Amino acid sequence: MLLIVGLGNPGTEYESTRHNVGWWVLDLLRTKLTGLNLRLFCYSRVYELKHDGWKSDADLIVYPHTYMNNSGKAVKCLFEPGMDLVVVHDDLDLAVGKVRARFGGSSAGHKGVSSIIDALGTDSFWRVKVGIGRPSSKEEVINYVLSAPQKSEKEVLVKVADYIADQLCLLITERSFSRFQQNVNSFNPNENH
């Protein structure tokens, strides 16, 4: 069972911000899937994806509504042993358009990821990091992540988000994390995919 979580902040004022790129990925993923059932529970907007012929529970596509820094509250409420957790989030340390999939490791200062690690008591889950670049001054970080990217940046980020959504579709179908990681980590936004 997959638990795919996109990190972001609820509210229209945050929709187009860099910090909500995890939600952009899920928005595109939902356009590629059929048979999704929406439920509001565990402090989240949760889309259940049932598979024909599968006896297991549904995969879950989750938008936590706890705000970024408290994402762990929603994830802990939904997480059950045996689930494969995939968290999609923005990353200041990667250039715009770069993307990395990895299993485990520190939060690297991302407060949403820190919240999930603290709530679950483990860092043993998949992360998909979407590069948003970093502002020149450390003091500008909060304004930077909570603002909309420039038009050229947004075009790259949407292309990246669409590619990740395609790879998540493959992961849902094939259940191959090694292939998923290889595909995501070899993505180059300057090539046509």
N, C-alpha and C positions, 0 to 999 in steps of 0.2 A: 504494500500500500504506500503510495506516494503522498507526501504532504509538501506541497509547493507553496512557499510563502514569498510574497513580494513585499519588501519594506517600503513604507511611505507614510505620509500623514493624511488623515481624512480632511475633507473640506475643499471647496472650490478654489480657495486662495493658494492651495498647494499643488493642485493638479498638474500644472505645467512646469513645476520646479525640478531642478536637477536631483534633489533628494528623493523624488518620487519615481525615479526611473524604474525601480522594481515593479511599481504598479503599471507603468507603461508596458513592460514585458507581459504582465498578466492580461492586460487589456487586449493585446495582440494575440496572445495564446487563446483566449476565449473565442476570438473570431474564427479560429482554426478547428475548434472542437464542436461537436454536437452532443445533445443529450445532457447538458449541464443543468443541475437543479440548484437554485439559490436558496441558501438558508442563512439566517442571521443568528449566530450564537457564538459563545466563547469570545465576546468582544470583537467579533470579526464579521466580515462579509465572506461567506464560504460557498464556493461552487463545488458541488459533488459531481464527480464523473463516474458513472457506473459502467462497467464493461459487460457486454453480452457474453454469456457463457462463463463468466468468472464467478467463482463462489466467494471471493474475498470482498471485503468492504470496498466502498468507492474510494478513488483517489480524491484528494481535496486540493483545491486551488484557493488560496487564502489571502485576503486583504485585511491585516489587523487594523482595527479602528481605535487602538490604544495610544496613538501617536508613536513616532519612531522610537523614542527613548524608553518606552515601556512595552516594546514588541514582545518581550519574553512572557508577559502575562497572557497574551492571546495564544502564543505558541504552546506554552505549558498546558493550557486548558485543552488544546486539540491533540497534542502529541501522545501517542501510545507506543509502548515497546513493540519493536518489530517494524515500525514505520521507517521509511527512508525520507529524511527531511532534506529539502533543497531550499535554500534561502537566497533570493535574488536581491541585490542591493547595489547602491552607488558606491564608488570608490575614488577618493581624492588622489590616491597615489598612482593611479593608472591614467595615462593620457586619454583624452576624449576618443572614444572608438575602440580602445583596447578592452579586452574582456578576458577574464580568467575563471576557470572552474577548478575548485580544489576541495579536498576533504579535510576537515579539522584545522587546527591552528588557532592562533590568537585572533582577537577582533580587529587588531591593527588600529585601535582607537575609534572604530565605528560603534556609536552608542546603541544602535538597534541590535547589532550582532552581539555586543557585550551583554545587553539585556537578555537575549536568548540563551547565551552561554550560562549566565548567572541563574536564570530560571530553571534550566534543564540540568544544571550541574555537570555539564559536559560540553566539549567543543567538537564532539564526534558527529558532525553533520556536514552536508555539502553546502558550499557557497558558490554563487555565481556573481562575480564582481564586475560591475560595469563602470569603466573609467569615465570620470567626468572632469578630470584635470584638477589642478589646484590653483587658487588665486595667488598672486605674488606676495601678499602679506598674510601672515597667520591671523591677524585681527579681522580679516575680511571673510574668514571661512564660513561663519554662520550666514552672513548675507549672501555669500556665493552659493551655498547649497540650497538656500531657500529662495533663490531667484531663478527665473527662466533662462535657459541657455540662449545664446545668440542664434540667429537663423541657421547659419552654416553648421554650428555645433548640433543644433536640434536635428537637422537632416541626418547627420552621422549617427546620433543616438537612436533615432527612430529605425534606421537601417540595422543597427546592432540589436535593438530590442526585437525586431522582427526575426532576425536570424536566431536569437536565443529562443524565441517562441517556437520556431521550427524545430530546434534541437530538443526542446522540452516535449514537443509532440512525439518525436522519435523515441525519447526516453520513456514516455508513457506507453508507447507501443512495444518497444523492444526490451526495456528494462536493462539496458547495457550502460552502466555508468562509465566504463572505460571508454567506450565509443563516444559517449556524450562529452566526457572531459577532453578527449582528443580533438573532437570537432570544434568545441568552444575555444580551446586554447590555440587552435591553428587559424582561427578566423582573422581575416584582414579586411577591415571595412573599405579599403581602397581597391579591393578586387570585387568583381561581380560574382554574386552568389545566387 
